[in-house]
Amino acid sequence: MNEEKVINTKTWQNMNVWKRGLAMLLFGFIAGFTRFIITMIALFQFICLLFTEKPNYPLVKFGQSLNTYLYQMNQFLTINSEIYPFPFADWPPSTSDKSPDVEACSNQDVDSGTEKV
């Protein structure tokens, strides 16, 4: 029992644990804000699709990298990764360099469920 008390005392005094806890708190707030930004991007992309029938491609790439960043934060928060996300690391690139395939969406008639010819 005396040994358990010594281990617990050392864990509480470990400065790295406290630093990680503070970083987890910070990244928890950043993750919430990031989810809000992703929702705003989704709404803007929907409006773009309504009026121009195509998405805003720079926002598609930014959305991809923002989703990757959110994934990195979630990995850090759930202690699946020891790597601190941005701003302690580089900003994540988008997952692909090619334009997204939205032809399938734009070729379907949403109301009737049939394809345009």
N, C-alpha and C positions, 0 to 999 in steps of 0.2 A: 504494500500500500504506500509506503514511503517513496518507493521508486516512481509510482504513478503521479504522486504529488510533484516530484522533481521534474518529470516530463511535462506536466501541465504548466508549471511555472515557467519553464524554458520556452514553451510555445507562446505563452502570453508576452514574454519579453523579447521574442524574435521580431526585430524591426521589419524584416521582409514580409512577414505575414500582415502586419499593419499597413505597409505600403500597398500590398496587393488588395487589401480590403478597401482602402481609400480609392484605389484605381477602379475596383469593381463598382463602388458607389457612383463614381464619376461616369464610367461607361454605361451604367444602368440608365442614368439620366440622358446621356447622349443617344443611347439606343431608342429611347422613347421619342426624342425629337426627330431622329432619323426615320422612324416609322411614320411620323406625321409628314415629313417631307416626301416620302414615297407615296403616301396617299394623295398629296397635292399634285405630284407628277402624274399619278394615274388619272386624276380628274382632268388635268390639262391635256393629257394624251387623248382622253375620251372626247374632249371638245375639239381637238385637232381632227380626230377621225370623223366627227360629225360634219365639220365644215370643209375639210380638204380631202377626206377619204384616205389619208395616209398619216402615219405618225410623224412626230418631230424626231428625226434621227439623232441629233445631238443629245436630246433628252433620253432616248433609248439607251445610248451608250453610258450616259451619266447614271441612269437608273440601274443598269447592270453593275457598274462599279459601286453604287450605293448599296445594292443588295449584297454584294460581296463583302463590303465593309460591315454591314449588319451581321452577316454570317460570322465574320471574324470576331466581332464583339460578343456575339452569343457563345462562340467557342471559348472565349476568354472568361466570360461570366460564369459558365458552367464548369469551369476548370478542366476543359478538354484540351486547352492550349495554354502554354506558358508564355507565348509571344504576345506582347502588348500591341493592340491595334493602333492605327493612326491616332494621334500625332506622334506616337513613340516609334512608329514604323512608317514605311512608305505607303502612300495612298494606293489602294488596290486598283489594278487596271480592270477594264471591262473584260468579260469572259471570252468575247470573240471580237475579231476585227471586222467581220463582215456585217453587212446590214441585215437586220432581222427579217425573217420571212413573214411578211404580213399579206402576201398575195392571197393566201387561203382565206383570210378574214375579209379582204376587200372583194373577193370574187363570189361571196355568198350573199344572198339576199336575206337579211336578218328576219324580216317580217314573214316571209313565206317559207324559208328554209331551203329554197332552191338556188342553184347556181346561176349566175349570169352567163350569157353566151356571148 
